[in-house]
Amino acid sequence: MKKVLQIVLPLLFGLAVLAYFLSGFTRSQFIEVYRSIRGARLELILFSLMLGLLSHVIRALRWKYLLEDFTERIPRTVNLILAVGLSYLVNLGIPRSGEVARALTLSKYEGLPFPKVMGTVIAERVIDMLILAAFIAAGFFLEFDTLMRWMHPGGEPVPARRWVWMGVIFLLAAWAGWYFIRRSESRWVRKLKEFAGGLWKGLFSILHSRHKGAFIIQTLIIWALYVLMLYVVMLAFEGTARLPWQAVLMAFIAGSLSIVLSNGGIGTYPVFVTEALRLYGVSKEAGFAFSITMWTSQTLILILFGLFSLFMLPVVNKTPPADSLSS
């Protein structure tokens, strides 16, 4: 039952958010959205899909560096790429399960010990979480005034002294939470400690990797491609083609956060991104036309990539894998 709720609840949440958002649309607004999508430049959307696929391939190549450091032998690149493709497909159905599926797939077809493979996947995710946190922090500080105007439309912004007090309260709460976690023997707290320990171990392993320079470069390329594939689709629409870089940044952050809240951003992605773009004067219709196209096209290519990977894995591994190595 718990597993079912983990799948169904995020999906229902995303669909509910989308349904509520669309309930405010009139017939003329839907027509405007349709016209905007019809007028989009298809070649740019296709180019964005190519950038997305390239980022997935580079992710697989980056993973290979960690596997070279922490496993007994180097897996075939084709299996790495197909395992990554399958993980995205699984994540669309069961949130946050794609990482386990990726490790299981490589363990099955390459005979590598699952704990070590899973450790490399966790290490990857640690870096990705830090990069996303950096994007969020940059968006908050660079667009602080814009966010304040959104939070207080037509009113006075929050006084600076109130932000100081809020910061003090946050630090005190953080200290109290840290003190409680250190002394608590709760089962949930133990799980939190194990999770934090796993994150630290993953980060530590990357810092001591023989290939940390190449790993960092490829990480920057992956995230640059993520931003670029969104920007290219923006250029495909008249209503979003001339937005400032700040709008691209905030739309990217909104889209990234939406994916965390529901299965691959179902329902939440177009709503969050549309609302982020409205901060920069983009109409509701233009923002939704762009965001629903962005989400639909990228989700479709992930599904096709995942199905292709699912089909090709047994084909390229016709010979039985080597016996699993003990960790």
Beta strands, then each sheet from edge to edge (+ up, - down):
end
